[in-house]
C-alpha cells in the first residue's frame, strides 16, 4: 500500500493486493487476493471485491457493489448506489445492490446505474451507460447501453452462425439458447 493511501480498521485486504496513491478503503470492505487498486480509488464500507480484480484510477466503488473474481474496472468509470439521490434527503436505506460477475470488463468512463447485474465475461464499451441487466458474454455500448453482440471469454467479438459461434482467437465454442442466453459449448452436438 502506498503511504498516501488509507485503509480503515475493519477492512480486509487479501494477500498480494496492491493499493496505489491517494486511495481509501473503508471499514467493512473485503478485497480479495492479487487485486490492483489504482490511484485515487474509493472502496466504500461493506463492498465485496473478489480475487484478481483490477480497478483503474479515479473509480469509486460504493456500498452495495459486489465485484466477483477477475473483474476489470476501467479508468474513471462510475458506480451509483441510489436511484434518486438528493443532498437534503438521506437515502442510505435505499442503496441498491449491483453485481459484476466473474471476468466482466467495464470500459473507461462507463456509468453503471445501481440495481443491475453485469453478466459473466460481459464487456461494456467506454462511455456506456448501463440501465438494465447485461447478459453473460454480452457486448454493450452506447447511451443508454444497448446489447450489440456477444464477446468471448478472451475478449474477441463472437460471430454466430445460427446458434453457434467459435472464437477466431482461442477457438472456444459458444451456443445461444432459444431465449438468447449465451454460454460456452463443450458438447459435440447441441443438447437444449
Secondary structure by P-SEA (a helix, b strand, c coil): ccccccccccbbbcccbbbccbbbbcccbbbbcbbbbccbbbbccbbbbbcbbbbcccccccccbbbccbbbbccbbbbbcccccccccccccbbbbbbbccbbbbccbbbbccccccccbbbbccbbbbcccccccbbbbcccccccccccccbbbbbbcccbbbbcccbbbbbbcccccccccccccccc
